[in-house]
Amino acid sequence: MERKTFVKYTAAVGASLMLHPFEIFGRPAAGKIRLAQVGVGHRGTGFWGTSIIKNFSDITEFVGIHDINPGRAAYAQKAYGGNVPVFNSYDEMLATVKADYIIVTTVDSTHDELIVKALNKGFNVITEKPMTTDETKCKKILDAEKKTGKKVIVAFNYRHSVHAMQLKELLAAERVGKITSVDFNWYLNVFHGADYFRRWHGRMNKSGSLWVHKATHHFDLLNWWLNSEPVEVTAYGSLEHYGKNNAFRGTKCRGCEHKEKCKFFWDITKDQRLVDLYVKNEQHDGYIRDGCVWSNEIDIYDKMSAQIIYANGVTANYSLTTYSPYEGWQIAFNGMKGRIETWEDIPYMQKTLDDQAKRHAVEMSNADDAIAGEVREIIAMDNFSKNYEIYTTPKIKGGHGGGDIRMQRRIFTDTNDNPHHVMAGTREGAMSILIGVAARKSIQLKRPVKISELTDLKPMAKRF
């Protein structure tokens, strides 16, 4: 066994790959980067709001806010310092503000309309993942971007984590030769996983299912790591745990008569930010943030697996579990010359045990410092050898393994830092969601679905 430590990106990240996103998308010639935001929920006011103000107020400023819920808009205005204009309609904001970017952080199914309107009004856009929820909406965004010449950044923060980047380094260097297959398993625990079923994400018409909302993260990582694009998907999925699969149910956790016997009871009143953002504003739009995980209206899958065939010949086997005792993932790349394995947060494979109830809160923080004495490990094994190498990277406290703050730095600061084309646009956004859309259709149609059935984009065997 040989242990190696990554200290910086390798020479493979040459100057030709170091094109900063603002050179692509257009940075203002002078003054601060002006931002207007539509959708100011939990992610919107946190990562795309107060986090930007905290870390980049010297170079950015918010010039407009809109949300369909006036209470949440007022909350955001106060959180942003009290002076950001709030607009009663999105159209009014687009017609009024002078912004360099429109930030879209709304319900997934509305992304397409908001992105297209912004592009048509002459704005560049930053959108949360997933870019949208189906192939028709995807085409509208691609067509609008092409027609207007404006650009969209898709916020694939997981790409930017230290761990993900170093795995990309080894794959780009062909450490175990040409990759032929991948096994990728993602586990959501009974705290974070259940939370998707409390919220609007549990409705297919809003989230496109976790095949799109959550797995778009994972499919984008696969596409980026493999430097290729999907051509065909075969999938299986069902709703066997949440939703109708319980003897009792309520409307929301607050005041529920079943709370004493429900292991999934969650007290939102213990989180003052969520109370101020959602509970106090229910009267405006009726949205309940602590909805029942057993609701009969839930219609997404809670058990999913897929086989993805790539244009470069790689076969990827993927699964997503939403009610695991722990949260984490593991992946293995099989190559012609060996195998690479790595994982995150598998309890029996790390030194310390995480508090599973608090895992997601830690993940959503903006911490960027390493945890003393803890590392992520990547194992490389060569064929016909008894030995193996362990490559280590620092374990970062929060923010998707340091990916959150690194992505924001690449967007908002002029560092000329775009290693391995880590910044993502609409093609990356399309190719990630189309895997999820194809998976949904494969389950419904009981057959493999080709990406060519969904789009006129021709999958590339090699992206760069």
C-alpha positions as CSV (number, residue, x, y, z in Angstrom):
1,M,0.0,0.0,0.0
2,E,1.2,3.5,-0.8
3,R,-0.5,6.6,0.6
4,K,-0.4,9.8,-1.5
5,T,-1.8,13.2,-0.6
6,F,-3.2,15.7,-3.1
7,V,-2.0,19.3,-2.4
8,K,-3.0,21.0,-5.6
9,Y,-4.5,20.4,-9.0
10,T,-2.2,18.5,-11.3
11,A,-0.5,19.8,-14.5
12,A,-3.4,18.3,-16.5
13,V,-5.2,21.5,-15.6
14,G,-3.4,23.5,-18.3
15,A,-3.9,27.1,-19.1
16,S,-6.1,26.2,-22.0
17,L,-8.7,25.0,-19.5
18,M,-8.5,28.0,-17.2
19,L,-11.2,30.1,-18.8
20,H,-13.1,32.0,-16.1
21,P,-16.9,31.9,-16.3
22,F,-17.2,35.7,-16.7
23,E,-15.1,35.5,-19.8
24,I,-17.8,33.2,-21.1
25,F,-20.9,34.8,-19.6
26,G,-19.8,38.5,-19.5
27,R,-18.5,40.3,-16.4
28,P,-19.4,44.0,-15.9
29,A,-16.7,46.3,-17.1
30,A,-16.8,48.4,-13.9
31,G,-18.6,48.5,-10.6
32,K,-20.2,45.7,-8.6
33,I,-21.9,42.6,-10.0
34,R,-25.6,43.4,-9.8
35,L,-27.9,40.5,-8.9
36,A,-31.7,40.2,-9.0
37,Q,-33.3,37.1,-7.5
38,V,-36.6,35.3,-8.1
39,G,-37.5,32.7,-5.4
40,V,-36.4,33.4,-1.9
41,G,-37.0,30.2,0.0
42,H,-34.5,28.3,2.2
43,R,-31.9,27.8,-0.4
44,G,-32.5,31.1,-2.1
45,T,-32.1,33.3,1.0
46,G,-29.3,31.2,2.4
47,F,-26.7,30.0,-0.2
48,W,-27.9,32.5,-2.9
49,G,-28.6,35.3,-0.6
50,T,-27.0,35.9,2.8
51,S,-24.0,33.7,1.9
52,I,-23.2,36.0,-1.1
53,I,-23.7,39.1,1.0
54,K,-21.4,37.7,3.7
55,N,-18.6,36.6,1.4
56,F,-18.8,38.8,-1.7
57,S,-20.4,42.1,-0.7
58,D,-17.4,44.0,-1.9
59,I,-18.0,42.9,-5.5
60,T,-21.7,42.1,-5.6
61,E,-25.0,43.9,-4.8
62,F,-28.7,42.8,-4.9
63,V,-30.8,45.1,-6.9
64,G,-34.2,43.3,-6.9
65,I,-36.2,40.5,-5.2
66,H,-39.4,38.8,-6.3
67,D,-41.3,35.8,-4.8
68,I,-44.9,34.7,-5.2
69,N,-45.2,34.8,-1.4
70,P,-44.9,38.5,-0.2
71,G,-44.1,37.3,3.3
72,R,-41.0,35.4,2.1
73,A,-40.0,38.4,0.0
74,A,-40.2,40.7,3.0
75,Y,-38.1,38.2,5.0
76,A,-35.5,38.2,2.3
77,Q,-35.4,42.0,2.1
78,K,-34.8,42.2,5.8
79,A,-32.1,39.5,5.7
80,Y,-30.4,41.3,2.9
81,G,-30.1,44.5,4.8
82,G,-33.5,46.1,4.3
83,N,-32.8,48.2,1.2
84,V,-33.1,45.7,-1.7
85,P,-36.2,46.6,-3.8
86,V,-39.0,44.0,-3.7
87,F,-41.1,43.7,-6.8
88,N,-44.7,42.5,-6.9
89,S,-44.3,40.7,-10.2
90,Y,-41.4,39.0,-12.0
91,D,-42.2,40.9,-15.2
92,E,-42.0,44.2,-13.3
93,M,-38.6,43.3,-11.9
94,L,-37.3,42.3,-15.3
95,A,-38.6,45.6,-16.8
96,T,-37.1,47.7,-14.1
97,V,-33.8,46.4,-12.8
98,K,-30.4,46.8,-14.3
99,A,-28.8,43.5,-13.4
100,D,-25.9,41.4,-14.6
101,Y,-27.5,38.2,-13.5
102,I,-31.0,36.9,-12.6
103,I,-30.7,34.2,-10.0
104,V,-33.5,31.6,-10.3
105,T,-34.1,29.7,-7.1
106,T,-37.8,28.7,-7.3
107,V,-39.7,25.5,-7.5
108,D,-38.0,23.3,-10.2
109,S,-41.0,23.1,-12.5
110,T,-41.1,26.9,-12.9
111,H,-37.4,27.3,-13.8
112,D,-38.0,27.2,-17.6
113,E,-40.5,30.1,-17.7
114,L,-38.4,32.3,-15.5
115,I,-35.1,31.5,-17.3
116,V,-36.6,32.1,-20.8
117,K,-38.2,35.4,-19.7
118,A,-34.9,36.6,-18.3
119,L,-32.9,35.6,-21.4
120,N,-35.5,37.2,-23.7
121,K,-35.2,40.5,-21.7
122,G,-31.4,40.5,-22.2
123,F,-30.2,39.0,-18.9
124,N,-27.7,36.3,-18.2
125,V,-29.0,33.8,-15.6
126,I,-27.7,31.7,-12.7
127,T,-30.1,28.8,-12.0
128,E,-30.2,26.3,-9.2
129,K,-30.1,22.7,-10.3
130,P,-32.0,21.0,-11.8
131,M,-32.1,23.3,-14.8
132,T,-35.7,22.2,-15.4
133,T,-37.9,19.1,-15.1
134,D,-38.7,17.7,-18.6
135,E,-37.5,17.6,-22.1
136,T,-40.0,20.1,-23.5
137,K,-39.0,22.8,-20.9
138,C,-35.4,21.9,-21.5
139,K,-35.7,22.7,-25.2
140,K,-37.3,26.0,-24.5
141,I,-34.3,27.1,-22.4
142,L,-31.8,25.8,-25.0
143,D,-33.7,27.6,-27.8
144,A,-33.9,30.9,-25.9
145,E,-30.2,30.9,-25.0
146,K,-29.3,30.3,-28.7
147,K,-31.7,32.9,-29.9
148,T,-30.7,35.7,-27.4
149,G,-27.0,35.0,-27.1
150,K,-27.3,35.3,-23.4
151,K,-26.0,32.6,-21.1
152,V,-27.1,30.4,-18.2
153,I,-24.8,29.1,-15.4
154,V,-26.2,25.9,-13.9
155,A,-25.2,25.6,-10.2
156,F,-23.7,22.1,-10.0
157,N,-21.9,22.7,-6.7
158,Y,-20.9,19.1,-6.1
159,R,-18.4,19.3,-9.0
160,H,-16.5,21.9,-7.1
161,S,-15.8,19.8,-3.9
162,V,-12.2,19.0,-3.2
163,H,-13.0,15.3,-3.2
164,A,-14.9,15.3,-6.5
165,M,-12.1,17.4,-8.2
166,Q,-9.3,15.0,-7.1
167,L,-11.3,12.0,-8.3
168,K,-11.7,13.9,-11.6
169,E,-7.9,14.3,-11.7
170,L,-7.2,10.6,-11.4
171,L,-9.8,9.7,-14.0
172,A,-8.5,12.4,-16.4
173,A,-5.0,11.0,-16.0
174,E,-6.3,7.5,-16.7
175,R,-4.9,6.2,-13.5
176,V,-6.5,2.8,-14.1
177,G,-6.7,3.0,-17.9
178,K,-9.8,3.4,-20.0
179,I,-13.0,3.3,-17.8
180,T,-15.5,0.6,-18.9
181,S,-18.1,0.6,-16.1
182,V,-19.2,2.4,-12.9
183,D,-21.2,1.4,-9.8
184,F,-22.7,4.4,-8.0
185,N,-24.9,4.2,-4.9
186,W,-26.3,7.2,-3.1
187,Y,-28.0,6.9,0.3
188,L,-30.3,9.5,1.9
189,N,-31.0,9.0,5.5
190,V,-34.4,8.9,7.3
191,F,-34.0,12.5,8.3
192,H,-32.9,14.3,5.1
193,G,-34.5,11.7,2.8
194,A,-37.8,12.1,4.5
195,D,-37.6,15.8,4.2
196,Y,-38.1,15.6,0.4
197,F,-41.5,14.0,1.1
198,R,-42.6,16.7,3.5
199,R,-42.1,19.4,0.8
200,W,-43.2,20.3,-2.7
201,H,-40.5,17.9,-3.9
202,G,-42.8,14.9,-3.2
203,R,-45.1,16.0,-6.1
204,M,-44.0,14.9,-9.6
205,N,-45.5,18.0,-11.3
206,K,-43.3,20.3,-9.2
207,S,-39.9,18.4,-8.8
208,G,-40.0,16.0,-11.7
209,S,-39.3,13.4,-9.0
210,L,-36.0,12.8,-7.2
211,W,-34.7,11.3,-10.5
212,V,-34.5,15.0,-11.6
213,H,-34.4,17.1,-8.4
214,K,-31.8,15.1,-6.5
215,A,-30.2,12.7,-8.9
216,T,-29.4,15.5,-11.3
217,H,-26.4,16.2,-8.9
218,H,-25.3,12.6,-9.3
219,F,-25.8,12.3,-13.0
220,D,-23.9,15.5,-13.6
221,L,-21.0,14.2,-11.6
222,L,-21.0,11.0,-13.7
223,N,-21.1,13.0,-16.9
224,W,-18.3,15.2,-15.8
225,W,-16.1,12.5,-14.3
226,L,-16.5,10.3,-17.4
227,N,-16.2,13.3,-19.8
228,S,-19.0,11.8,-21.8
229,E,-22.7,12.0,-22.4
230,P,-25.6,9.4,-22.0
231,V,-27.2,7.7,-24.9
232,E,-29.7,5.3,-23.2
233,V,-31.3,4.7,-19.8
234,T,-33.1,1.7,-18.3
235,A,-34.6,2.3,-14.9
236,Y,-36.8,0.8,-12.2
237,G,-38.5,2.7,-9.4
238,S,-41.4,2.6,-7.0
239,L,-43.1,4.3,-4.1
240,E,-42.9,1.7,-1.3
241,H,-42.1,3.5,1.9
242,Y,-43.5,7.1,2.0
243,G,-46.9,8.4,0.9
244,K,-49.8,6.0,0.9
245,N,-47.6,3.2,2.5
246,N,-48.7,3.8,6.1
247,A,-51.7,3.0,8.2
248,F,-52.1,6.6,9.5
249,R,-51.5,10.1,8.1
250,G,-52.1,13.8,8.9
251,T,-51.8,17.1,7.1
252,K,-48.7,18.5,8.9
253,C,-46.5,17.6,11.8
254,R,-47.6,20.6,13.9
255,G,-50.6,19.5,16.0
256,C,-50.7,16.0,14.4
257,E,-52.6,13.5,16.5
258,H,-50.2,10.7,15.5
259,K,-47.0,12.4,16.5
260,E,-46.4,10.2,19.6
261,K,-46.2,7.1,17.4
262,C,-44.8,8.5,14.2
263,K,-41.0,8.1,14.0
264,F,-41.0,10.7,11.2
265,F,-42.5,13.5,13.4
266,W,-40.5,16.7,12.9
267,D,-40.9,19.8,15.0
268,I,-40.4,22.8,12.6
269,T,-40.9,25.2,15.5
270,K,-37.4,24.3,16.8
271,D,-35.9,26.1,13.8
272,Q,-36.7,29.8,14.0
273,R,-35.5,30.6,10.5
274,L,-37.9,28.1,9.0
275,V,-40.7,29.4,11.2
276,D,-40.0,33.0,10.0
277,L,-39.6,31.9,6.4
278,Y,-42.5,29.5,6.1
279,V,-44.8,29.0,9.1
280,K,-45.5,32.7,9.4
281,N,-46.2,33.1,5.7
282,E,-48.5,30.1,5.1
283,Q,-51.5,32.4,4.8
284,H,-50.2,33.9,1.6
285,D,-49.9,30.8,-0.5
286,G,-50.9,27.8,1.6
287,Y,-47.5,26.2,1.4
288,I,-46.8,23.9,4.4
289,R,-43.2,23.2,5.0
290,D,-43.7,20.4,7.6
291,G,-46.2,18.4,5.5
292,C,-46.9,14.7,6.3
293,V,-44.6,12.2,4.7
294,W,-47.5,9.8,4.5
295,S,-49.6,12.2,2.4
296,N,-51.7,10.5,-0.4
297,E,-50.7,13.3,-2.7
298,I,-47.1,12.1,-2.8
299,D,-46.4,10.5,-6.2
300,I,-42.7,10.4,-6.7
301,Y,-40.5,7.3,-6.3
302,D,-38.6,6.5,-3.1
303,K,-36.7,3.6,-4.5
304,M,-34.7,4.0,-7.7
305,S,-32.1,2.2,-9.8
306,A,-30.9,2.8,-13.3
307,Q,-28.4,1.6,-15.9
308,I,-26.9,4.3,-18.1
309,I,-25.1,3.7,-21.3
310,Y,-22.6,6.4,-22.4
311,A,-21.5,7.5,-25.8
312,N,-18.0,6.4,-25.0
313,G,-19.2,2.8,-24.2
314,V,-19.2,3.1,-20.4
315,T,-22.0,1.4,-18.5
316,A,-23.0,3.0,-15.2
317,N,-25.2,1.3,-12.6
318,Y,-26.8,3.8,-10.3
319,S,-29.2,3.5,-7.3
320,L,-30.8,6.0,-4.9
321,T,-32.2,5.1,-1.5
322,T,-34.3,7.6,0.5
323,Y,-34.7,5.8,3.9
324,S,-31.2,4.7,4.8
325,P,-30.0,4.7,8.4
326,Y,-27.0,6.8,7.3
327,E,-26.4,9.4,4.6
328,G,-23.5,9.0,2.1
329,W,-22.4,7.5,-1.2
330,Q,-19.9,5.2,-2.7
331,I,-18.6,4.7,-6.2
332,A,-16.3,2.4,-8.1
333,F,-14.8,2.9,-11.6
334,N,-13.6,-0.2,-13.4
335,G,-10.9,0.4,-15.9
336,M,-8.9,-1.7,-18.3
337,K,-5.9,-1.6,-16.0
338,G,-7.5,-1.6,-12.5
339,R,-10.2,-0.1,-10.3
340,I,-10.8,3.2,-8.4
341,E,-13.0,3.3,-5.4
342,T,-14.1,6.1,-3.1
343,W,-16.9,7.0,-0.7
344,E,-18.2,9.7,1.6
345,D,-19.7,9.4,5.0
346,I,-20.2,5.6,5.2
347,P,-20.2,5.1,9.0
348,Y,-18.2,1.9,9.1
349,M,-15.6,3.3,6.7
350,Q,-14.6,6.4,8.6
351,K,-13.1,7.3,11.9
352,T,-16.0,9.2,13.5
353,L,-19.8,8.7,13.4
354,D,-21.9,11.6,12.2
355,D,-25.1,12.8,13.9
356,Q,-27.5,11.7,11.2
357,A,-30.2,14.1,12.4
358,K,-27.9,17.0,11.8
359,R,-26.1,15.7,8.7
360,H,-28.0,17.9,6.2
361,A,-27.6,21.1,8.2
362,V,-23.9,20.6,8.2
363,E,-23.9,19.9,4.5
364,M,-25.8,23.1,3.8
365,S,-23.4,25.2,5.8
366,N,-20.7,27.4,4.1
367,A,-17.8,26.1,6.2
368,D,-14.6,25.8,4.1
369,D,-12.1,24.6,6.7
370,A,-10.8,21.0,7.0
371,I,-11.7,18.8,9.8
372,A,-8.6,18.1,11.8
373,G,-7.2,14.6,11.4
374,E,-9.9,13.5,8.9
375,V,-9.5,12.9,5.2
376,R,-11.4,11.5,2.2
377,E,-9.8,8.5,0.7
378,I,-9.6,7.4,-3.0
379,I,-8.3,3.8,-3.5
380,A,-6.6,2.9,-6.8
381,M,-5.8,-0.8,-7.5
382,D,-3.9,-2.2,-10.4
383,N,-4.6,-5.5,-12.1
384,F,-2.1,-8.3,-11.3
385,S,-0.9,-6.4,-8.3
386,K,-1.3,-7.2,-4.6
387,N,-0.7,-3.5,-3.6
388,Y,-2.9,-0.5,-3.9
389,E,-2.6,3.3,-3.5
390,I,-4.6,5.5,-1.1
391,Y,-4.9,9.1,-2.3
392,T,-6.2,11.4,0.4
393,T,-7.9,14.8,0.4
394,P,-8.9,16.9,3.4
395,K,-12.5,16.4,4.7
396,I,-14.2,19.8,4.6
397,K,-16.7,20.6,7.3
398,G,-19.7,21.6,5.2
399,G,-21.0,23.1,2.0
400,H,-21.0,19.9,-0.1
401,G,-17.4,19.2,0.6
402,G,-16.3,22.7,0.0
403,G,-18.0,22.8,-3.3
404,D,-20.5,25.6,-2.4
405,I,-18.0,28.3,-1.6
406,R,-15.6,27.2,-4.4
407,M,-18.4,27.5,-7.0
408,Q,-19.4,30.9,-5.7
409,R,-15.7,32.1,-5.8
410,R,-15.5,30.9,-9.4
411,I,-18.7,32.8,-10.3
412,F,-18.0,36.0,-8.4
413,T,-14.2,36.5,-8.2
414,D,-11.8,36.9,-11.1
415,T,-9.5,34.0,-10.3
416,N,-9.3,32.5,-13.8
417,D,-10.1,29.2,-12.1
418,N,-12.0,26.7,-14.3
419,P,-10.1,23.4,-13.9
420,H,-11.4,20.5,-16.0
421,H,-14.3,22.7,-17.3
422,V,-15.9,22.6,-13.9
423,M,-18.2,25.5,-14.6
424,A,-21.5,24.2,-16.1
425,G,-23.9,25.7,-18.6
426,T,-27.1,24.6,-20.3
427,R,-25.6,21.5,-22.1
428,E,-24.5,20.1,-18.8
429,G,-27.8,21.1,-17.3
430,A,-29.6,19.3,-20.1
431,M,-27.6,16.1,-20.1
432,S,-28.0,15.6,-16.4
433,I,-31.8,16.1,-16.3
434,L,-32.4,14.1,-19.5
435,I,-31.0,11.0,-17.7
436,G,-33.6,11.5,-15.0
437,V,-36.4,12.2,-17.5
438,A,-35.4,9.1,-19.4
439,A,-35.4,7.1,-16.2
440,R,-39.0,8.3,-15.4
441,K,-40.1,7.3,-18.9
442,S,-38.3,4.0,-18.7
443,I,-40.3,3.1,-15.6
444,Q,-43.5,4.2,-17.1
445,L,-43.0,2.5,-20.5
446,K,-41.2,-0.6,-19.1
447,R,-38.4,-0.3,-21.7
448,P,-35.0,1.4,-22.3
449,V,-35.3,5.0,-23.4
450,K,-32.8,6.6,-25.7
451,I,-31.7,10.2,-25.0
452,S,-32.3,10.9,-28.7
453,E,-36.0,10.3,-28.0
454,L,-36.0,13.4,-25.8
455,T,-33.7,15.9,-27.5
456,D,-32.0,16.8,-30.8
457,L,-28.7,17.2,-28.9
458,K,-26.4,14.5,-30.1
459,P,-24.6,12.9,-27.2
460,M,-20.9,13.3,-27.3
461,A,-18.5,10.4,-26.6
462,K,-15.9,13.0,-25.4
463,R,-16.9,16.4,-24.2
464,F,-13.4,18.0,-24.0
